[in-house]
Amino acid sequence: MLELTRHVVRISARRDRTEINSAMLDALLDLFAPGELTIHRCYPSRRQTIAFACAGVDRDGQRFERNAYLPEHRYCRSLDSDPLLRQCADTQAPVLSALDGGAQRIVFPVSRPDQLLYLIDLNLPATFPPEQRIALMGLIEYFGNHIGLLDYGESDTLTGLASRRTFDKHLFELLGQAHPDETGRRRGSAHGSHWLAVCDIDHFKRVNDDFGHLIGDEVLIMASQVMRDSLRFDDQLFRFGGEEFIALLQPTDAASAQRVLERFRRNIEQQVFSRVGHVTISVGFSRLLANDTPTNAIDRADEALYYAKRHGRNRVDGYEGLVASQAIAPRQPATGEIELF
């Protein structure tokens, strides 16, 4: 019991998903000695749920820990590829499968009412005692509660997207990977660059003026859901304030970034909003660069957004493309400024 309490204290002291996962991994290994262990972070979408193996111990006994906020595609898979994971996700209850020699594989769900958060997948020995199973379930329940509190603190209370206060942390993590090599691509990646997109609902003030702020809030909630459904599971989405949203896109090329954002724009245009009817959205985006600051990255995307607003709204424009076509002049990076967000 003393060891369990010590691990709970260590988990509770963490305020970052990656660090919480690491502390949970320590606890599971120390207290229950599973033969194999995987902590999957889950990304539900309209089409499928993706499981990202973000921490654990493989069959060779090798421990692994990965950034819980930046899922690497090679460690991701659909739940449909593993019947036990799929069953656990569907039933929202622990599921068990017998292994050779009397050992057992058990998968536990970690969820909140509207979303599956994690699946914890363990291989336990045949001699695993019942009293330890109770302690294991209690630890997993505590882990889920702590993750839920973290998400609540990091989320925008209206839309459920990540809030502005968490944006800097996520952006700096991406900028840490944005150092270009001699080919101009992100070191360690053959798949292009990260991108920052600023998305703004067109004429949103009219919605509030004509229909009231409650209906305006409904538009924001529905727009955020369309955003989740339109972008990819590993893109990071934020409500930045008012009617403005930001997306941090995972590595891709400019044409693919444009297509993803065009899909979002088109889905917003086609969506019927309660009482309001149809609204549109304008988007400006820019590549993340080595040595960027949040101010410089947002300023470039904002420049593209302002161009979209001035040229008819309901469109997606990329900063680099506008500069290349001489539609706008390149911005000079801000220097000597104090970062306030």
N, C-alpha and C positions, 0 to 999 in steps of 0.2 A: 504493500500500500504506500509506503514511504517513497519507493522508486516511482510509482505511478504519479504521485503528487508532484515529485520533482520534475517529471516530464511535462505535466500539465502546466506548471509554472513557466517552464521554458517556452512552450507553445504560446501561452498567453502573452509573453513579453514581445512577441514578434508582430510587426505591423506591415509585412510585405508577404505576398503569397509565396514567393520563392523561398523565403526564410521560414515561413510557417510550414511549408512542405518538408523542408530539411529537418526541422525540429520534430515533425510528425514521423518522418522516416526513422530518426534516431530512436524515438519512443517505441515504435513497432518492432524494430530490430532488437532493442535491448530487452523489452518486456516479453516478447512472444516468439522470437527466433524463427520467423517463417523461412521456409526453404526458398521460395521466390516471393517477390513483392513488387507490385506496381501501383503507384498513385497516378490515376488518369484524371486530368482536367478535361471536362466535357464542354463541348460547344454545340448546343442544339440549334438547329435551323429548321426552316419549313420542309426541306427535302430530306435531311438526314442529320444524325448526331455524330460528331467527330470526337474521338477520344485521343488526347495527347498524353503520352507517357512522360510525365514531367519529373518523376522521382521513383526510385526503387532499387531493387537488387535483382539481377538477371540469373538465369539458371547456372551460370558459371561462378556465381557469388560476387560478381562485380557490381559495386554500388554506382549509381548514376544520379545526377541532379541536373536539371535544366531550368532555364528561365521560364517561369510559369506564365509570363505575360507575352512571350514571343514564341509561339508553338512552331517547332521545326517540322516541316512536312514529312520528312523521312521517319519521324517518330509518331506520326498521326495515322489513324485508321478509322474507318467507319465502324460503328457498333455492329452493323450487320455482318461483319467479318468474324465475329466471335459470338456464338449463340448464348453463352453464359452472360457476357456483358449485356447483350441485347435483352435477355430475360430480366436481368436485374434492373435495367433502365425502365423496362415496360411495367414491371410490377412495383417498382419503388420499394423493394424489400430485399433482404439478403438472400442469395441463392447459393446452393452448394452442389459440388460434383465430386464423386469419389475418384481417387487416383490410385495408382498401383501401390500395393503394400499397406493399404488402409489409410493413407494420407488423404487429405481433403483440400480441395480448392474452394474458397469462399470469396464471393464478391459482395461488398457492402456499398449501398448507394449513399451519397451525401447530397442532399437536395433541400430546396426551399419549395413552397407550394407551387410556384410557377416555373421552376427551372431545375434541371439536374446539374449539379455543380461538379461533383467528382464521383469516380468509382474507385474503390480500394480493393485490389485483387491480391489475395494471399494464398499461398500453399502452406497448410499447417500439418504437422505430423499426426500420426494416428494416436499418439499418446497425449494429445493436447487436452488438458483437463477442463471440465465444464465451468469451474469457477473462473478460469482464465478467459473463457469465452465471454462471460459477463463483463469482465474488466475490459476486454477488447471492444465490445459493443459500446461501452460507456465512453471509452477514449475516442472512438470514431464519432459518436454523437457530440462530444465536446469539440472536436475538430470542426465539425460542421457548423456548430453554433458560433465558433470563433471566426470562421470564414464568412458566415452570414453577417456578423457585426462589422467585419472589415469591409464587405461589399456595401453595407448600408452607409458607412462613413465615406466611402469613395464614390457613391452614386448620386446622380441628380435625382432629387426626391420626386420630381414630376414625371420624367421620361424613363428613368431607370438606366440611362446611359451613364458612362463614367462622367464625373463632374470636372469642372475647370480646375479644381484644386489638385487633381491627380495628373493633369496634363503634362506638367513639367517633368515629372518623374518618368513617365512613359516616353516622352520625347527625348530626354537625355539618354535613355537606354538605346533608342534607335540611333541617335547621333553617335553613340559610342561604336556603332558598327558601320558608320558612313564614311570612314576614311578611304579614299580612292587609291587604287594602285596605279601603275603606269598606263593601264588600259582605260582608266576612267571609271571602272566598275568598282562596286563595293568589294573590298578585300574579303575573300572567302566565299563569294557568291557569284554564280554564273547566271543569275536570274534577274539582274537589273538592280534598280534603286528603290529605296523607300520614298514615299510621296506624302505630302501634307495637303489636304484639301479643306477649304473653308466653304461651307454650304449655308446659304441664307434664303429663307422663304421670302418670295417676292410679295411686296405690298402687304406685309403682315399687319402693319398698323391699321389698315382698312378693316381687316378681319376683327380686330379688337374693337374698333370704333363702331362698326356696323352690327356686330353680333355679340359683343361683350367678351370679357376676359375669360369666362368659363368655357365658352366655345373656342376661344383662342387657345386655351390650354388643351382642349380636345384635339385641335389641329396639331399641336406640338407632340402630343402623345402618339397620335397616329403616324405623323411624319417620322418619328423616331423608330416606330415599328417597321415602316417601309424601308428605312435606312438599314436596319438589321437584316431584313430579308433580301435586300438588294446587293449589299456588299458581301465580301467573303468572310468566312468564319474567323480568320485570323487578323482581319483588319480591326483596328482599335477605334472606337467611336465615342465621341464626347459631345455633351451639350455645353457650349462655350458661354452661353448667356443669351437671354431673350430668344429670338428666332434663329440664332446662329449655331451651327453644328460644325464640328471638326472631325475629319477622318484621317488617321495615320495608316496609310496603305503599306502592306508588306511588299517585299521586293518584286518588281515587275518592270517592264519597259513603258515608255511614255504612251504608246498606242493602247496597251492593255489597261493602264491606269485610266485613260480617257474612256475606254469601253465600259469599265466598271462604273465610273461616275455617270456616264450617259445612261446606263441602265437605271441607276438611282433616280436621275432627273426624269426619265421617261415614266418610271413607275409612280413617282409623285404626280406627274401631269395626268396620269390615267386614273389615279385613285379618286374615289368620290368621298369627300369629307362631309360629315354630318352637318346639315343646315347650310354649310358654306358652299358646297358643290365642289368645284375644282380650284386648286391652287397650283402654283409653280414654284420652282426653286432655281436659283442661280448658283454656280459652283466655279471657284477658281482653285487651281492646284499648282504645286511646284515640287521639284525634286529636293530631297534633303541632301545637304552638302556637308563635307568635312568642315569642322570648325564652325558650324552654324550655331546661332543662338536662337532661342524661341522667337525673339523679336524679328530677326532677319528672315527666318523660315515663314513666319506668319505674314510678314510684310510682302513677300513675293507672291504668296497665294492670294493675299488681299488685293494686290495690284491686278491680278488676273480676274478676281471677282468683280472689282470695280469696272473693269473693261466689259465683262458680261452684263453688268447692270446698265452701263451706258449704251450698250448695243442691243437692246431689246429684251433683256432678261430671259429666263427659261432656257439657259444654255450653259455649257461647260467649256471653260477656256483654261489652257495651260500656260503658265508664265513663260516657260522656255520656248514654246511654239510662237507665242506672241512676240517675244524678243527676236527670234529668228526671222520672223516675217516683217520685222520693223514696225509692227502695229503699236508697240510701246517701247520706250527706252529702258535699258537695263537699270535696275536700282543699284545705288551704292550702298554697301552694307553699313548698318548703323554701328558706330564705334563709341566707346566711352560711356555707354548708357547703362543705367542701373536696371536690372531685370526686376520687375515688380510682380510677376506672376510665373 
